[in-house]
Amino acid sequence: MSKVAVTDFTFPNLDLETAILEPLDCQLIAGQCKDTPSLIELTSDADYVITQFAPLDAAVIAAMQRARVIVRYGIGVDNVDLDAAQARGIPVCNVPDYCIDEVADQTLAFMLASTRQLSANHRHLQEGNWGRAVPLERMRALNDLTVGVVGFGRIGKAVTRRLIPFGCRVTVFDPVVEPGEIEDRGGTPVSWETLVGDSDILTLHCPSTDQTRGMIGRETLTRMPLGAILINVARGDLVDTGALVEALQSGHLSAAAMDVFDPEPLPKDHPLLQIESVLVSSHIASTSVKSARKLRETAAGIVACRIRNERLPNIVNGVAD
């Protein structure tokens, strides 16, 4: 019987995965691992590994004696050392086509809540007040704004598609996408410098890589227009959190809306939680009943492909199948 190690998960149970893999003579062994020793203990003799947020670093991967595939519950794979897995000849696969609508919807919800001051006006009324809770200039319409989209993958495209009917100008920066493709979908391709300098709202939809980590730092934030809004539903480490707090406290940014953070989980006493113009959610933008089912069934299905010696989909670390 083969061992499938599930390093961590946020679902009520693993019944879906078990229904797919047990008929293939597999036993699922699940943990909620957060450190290297517990991960090594769980995965060192596993034939297949499924992971969600647990850090599969070089030490963990080096200890894997039998692993034939590592599958990430999700789109991003920044918790897996791809180079270490490649050196060991272990393919790493992700699930790139789930939760697109959910994350795009969350992005639009953040934009609308930030421009229409929903939280401030809600609190104002709850406290027994009537009328506008904020100065008039903070009540803004998307039709009057330029929205800069960083990254034009599946989610960036879905966000752009939702924005076009609002009548705002949508500019896009993605160095690996042809300008014509952006234009065909209603966006305007621009340089990074132009995007940062012109965006009333800047929304991030790119992966965490060596090139993108910390891309929103102090210098970038100071080049954004006065009163701009930052939206991040991508990865927490794209943003220098300390620099963001400074930009919000100084008033250079009028608001931010975040589903992801650096660090995660966000400490209860973190300054971001004390700023009224900041909207936060706890890395849940991808969630719905539909998306969770697709995520889990796809991840288990990739393991099933490997068991049956079928071609693996979505290999992200260059290991030939």
C-alpha positions in Angstrom: 0.0 0.0 0.0 1.3 3.4 -1.0 1.5 6.3 1.5 0.1 9.7 0.7 1.3 12.3 3.2 -0.9 15.4 3.6 1.2 17.8 5.4 -1.6 20.3 6.4 -5.1 21.2 5.4 -7.8 23.7 6.3 -10.8 21.5 5.4 -13.1 19.7 7.9 -11.8 16.3 6.7 -10.1 14.5 3.8 -13.1 12.4 2.7 -12.9 13.7 -0.9 -9.3 12.8 -1.2 -9.8 9.4 0.5 -12.6 8.5 -1.9 -10.3 9.1 -4.9 -7.1 7.5 -3.6 -8.1 4.6 -1.3 -9.4 2.6 -4.3 -5.9 2.9 -5.8 -4.4 1.1 -2.8 -3.3 4.3 -1.0 -3.4 5.2 2.7 -3.7 8.9 3.5 -1.6 10.0 6.5 -2.5 13.5 7.5 -0.8 16.0 9.8 -0.9 19.7 10.6 2.8 20.2 10.3 4.4 23.6 10.8 8.1 22.9 11.3 10.9 20.9 9.7 11.1 18.0 12.2 7.4 17.2 12.0 7.4 17.5 8.2 10.4 15.1 7.8 8.8 12.6 10.1 5.6 12.6 8.0 7.0 12.8 4.5 10.4 11.0 4.6 8.8 7.6 3.6 5.8 9.0 1.7 5.2 7.9 -1.9 3.2 11.1 -2.6 3.0 14.4 -0.8 0.1 16.9 -0.8 0.8 20.2 1.0 -1.2 23.4 1.6 0.8 26.0 3.6 3.5 23.9 5.3 7.1 25.0 4.4 8.7 22.2 2.3 12.2 23.5 2.4 15.4 21.9 1.1 15.9 19.9 4.3 12.4 18.4 4.2 12.7 17.6 0.5 16.2 16.1 1.0 14.8 13.7 3.5 12.1 12.4 1.1 13.2 8.9 0.2 10.3 7.8 -2.0 8.3 10.8 -3.1 7.1 10.6 -6.7 5.3 13.9 -6.7 4.5 17.0 -4.5 1.1 18.6 -5.1 0.2 22.0 -3.7 -3.3 22.7 -2.6 -3.4 26.1 -4.4 -2.0 28.2 -7.2 1.1 29.6 -5.6 4.0 27.3 -4.8 6.2 29.6 -2.7 6.1 27.3 0.3 7.9 24.6 -1.7 11.6 24.8 -2.5 11.2 24.1 -6.3 15.0 24.0 -6.9 15.5 21.3 -4.2 12.7 19.3 -5.6 14.0 19.6 -9.1 17.5 18.5 -8.0 15.9 15.4 -6.5 13.8 14.8 -9.7 10.5 15.2 -7.9 7.9 17.0 -9.9 5.9 19.7 -8.1 2.4 20.4 -9.4 -0.2 23.1 -8.5 -3.9 23.7 -9.1 -3.8 26.9 -11.3 -7.4 27.1 -12.5 -9.5 27.0 -9.3 -10.9 30.0 -7.3 -10.5 32.5 -10.2 -14.0 33.9 -9.8 -13.8 33.9 -6.0 -10.5 35.9 -5.9 -11.7 38.3 -8.6 -14.9 38.9 -6.7 -13.0 39.6 -3.5 -10.8 42.1 -5.4 -13.9 44.0 -6.6 -15.4 43.8 -3.2 -12.3 45.4 -1.7 -12.2 48.1 -4.4 -15.9 49.0 -3.9 -15.7 48.9 -0.1 -12.6 51.2 -0.2 -13.9 53.7 -2.6 -17.4 53.9 -1.2 -16.2 53.8 2.4 -18.5 51.0 3.4 -16.8 50.1 6.7 -16.5 53.7 7.9 -20.1 54.5 7.1 -21.3 51.3 8.6 -19.5 52.0 11.9 -20.8 55.6 11.8 -24.4 54.5 11.7 -23.9 51.8 14.3 -22.6 54.4 16.6 -25.9 56.3 16.4 -24.8 58.9 13.8 -26.5 59.9 10.6 -24.9 61.2 7.4 -21.5 60.8 5.8 -18.8 59.4 8.0 -15.8 60.7 5.9 -14.9 63.9 4.1 -16.6 64.2 0.7 -13.4 63.7 -1.3 -13.0 60.2 0.1 -16.3 59.1 -1.5 -15.1 58.1 -4.9 -16.6 56.4 -8.0 -14.7 53.7 -10.0 -15.7 55.5 -13.2 -13.4 58.4 -12.3 -10.4 56.3 -11.4 -7.4 54.5 -13.0 -7.0 51.0 -11.8 -3.6 49.4 -12.3 -3.5 45.6 -12.5 -0.2 43.9 -11.7 -0.1 40.5 -13.4 -2.3 39.4 -16.3 -2.8 35.7 -15.6 -6.2 34.1 -15.0 -7.1 36.2 -12.0 -5.7 39.5 -13.5 -7.8 38.9 -16.6 -10.9 38.1 -14.5 -10.5 41.3 -12.5 -10.1 43.3 -15.7 -13.2 41.7 -17.2 -15.2 42.8 -14.1 -13.8 46.3 -14.1 -14.5 47.3 -17.7 -18.3 47.8 -17.1 -17.6 50.2 -14.3 -16.1 52.6 -16.9 -12.7 53.0 -15.2 -9.4 53.1 -17.0 -7.6 49.8 -16.6 -3.9 49.7 -17.0 -1.9 46.5 -16.9 1.7 45.6 -16.3 2.9 42.1 -17.1 6.2 41.7 -18.8 5.5 38.3 -20.2 2.1 39.0 -21.8 1.8 40.4 -25.3 0.4 44.0 -25.3 -2.1 42.9 -27.9 -3.6 40.3 -25.6 -4.1 43.0 -22.9 -5.7 45.4 -25.4 -8.0 42.7 -26.7 -9.4 42.3 -23.1 -10.0 46.0 -22.6 -6.8 46.9 -20.7 -4.0 49.3 -21.6 -0.5 47.9 -21.4 1.9 50.2 -19.6 5.4 50.2 -18.1 5.9 49.5 -14.4 6.8 53.2 -13.8 3.7 54.4 -15.5 1.5 51.9 -13.7 2.8 52.9 -10.3 2.6 56.7 -11.0 -0.9 56.7 -12.5 -2.9 54.2 -10.5 -5.5 55.5 -8.2 -6.0 51.9 -7.2 -3.2 49.4 -7.5 -4.2 45.7 -7.3 -1.7 42.8 -7.2 -2.2 39.5 -9.1 1.3 38.1 -9.6 3.1 35.2 -7.9 5.8 35.5 -5.3 9.1 35.1 -6.9 12.7 36.4 -6.5 11.7 39.2 -8.8 8.4 40.2 -7.2 9.0 39.8 -3.4 9.0 43.2 -1.9 8.1 44.9 -5.1 5.8 47.3 -3.2 8.3 48.9 -1.0 8.9 52.4 0.3 10.2 53.8 -3.0 7.3 52.4 -5.0 4.7 53.6 -2.4 6.1 57.1 -2.5 5.7 57.2 -6.3 2.0 56.3 -6.1 -0.5 59.2 -6.4 -1.5 60.9 -3.2 -4.6 59.2 -1.8 -4.1 56.0 -3.8 -5.4 52.6 -2.7 -3.5 49.3 -2.6 -5.2 46.0 -3.0 -3.4 42.7 -2.3 -5.1 39.3 -2.7 -2.0 37.7 -4.2 0.9 37.0 -1.8 1.8 38.8 1.4 5.5 39.1 0.7 4.9 41.2 -2.4 4.5 44.1 0.0 6.9 45.6 2.5 4.5 45.7 5.4 6.4 48.3 7.4 6.6 50.6 4.4 2.9 50.2 3.8 2.0 51.1 7.4 4.1 54.2 7.1 2.4 55.2 3.8 -1.0 54.8 5.4 -0.2 56.5 8.6 1.3 59.5 6.7 -1.8 59.8 4.6 0.0 59.2 1.3 -2.2 56.2 0.8 -5.8 56.7 1.6 -6.6 53.0 2.1 -5.5 49.4 1.6 -7.3 46.2 1.4 -5.5 42.9 2.1 -6.3 39.2 2.1 -2.6 38.2 2.5 0.1 39.4 4.7 3.8 39.2 5.7 3.8 37.7 8.3 0.9 35.3 8.3 -1.1 34.9 10.4 -1.1 38.6 11.2 -0.4 39.3 14.9 -3.4 40.5 16.8 -1.5 43.7 17.8 -0.2 44.5 14.3 -0.4 48.2 13.3 -2.4 47.3 10.1 -5.3 46.3 12.3 -5.3 49.7 14.1 -5.7 51.7 10.9 -9.4 52.4 10.1 -8.9 52.8 6.4 -7.5 49.3 6.1 -9.8 46.4 5.2 -8.5 42.9 6.0 -9.5 39.3 5.6 -7.6 36.2 6.7 -6.3 34.6 3.4 -9.9 33.5 2.5 -10.4 35.2 -0.9 -10.2 31.8 -2.7 -12.8 30.1 -0.7 -16.3 28.8 -1.6 -17.8 25.4 -1.6 -17.3 25.1 -5.3 -13.6 26.2 -5.3 -12.7 24.0 -2.3 -14.2 20.9 -4.0 -12.3 21.6 -7.2 -9.1 22.2 -5.4 -9.2 19.0 -3.4 -10.4 16.8 -6.2 -7.8 18.2 -8.6 -4.9 17.7 -6.0 -6.0 14.1 -5.3 -6.4 13.6 -9.1 -2.8 14.6 -9.8 -1.7 12.0 -7.3 -3.9 9.5 -9.0 -2.3 10.3 -12.3 1.1 9.6 -10.9 -0.1 6.3 -9.4 -1.4 5.2 -12.8 1.8 6.5 -14.5 -0.2 9.0 -16.6 1.1 12.3 -17.7 1.2 14.8 -14.9 -0.6 18.2 -15.4 0.7 21.6 -14.0 4.3 20.7 -13.3 5.9 24.0 -12.1 9.5 23.1 -11.4 10.7 21.9 -14.8 11.0 18.2 -13.9 10.3 16.1 -17.1 7.4 13.8 -16.7 
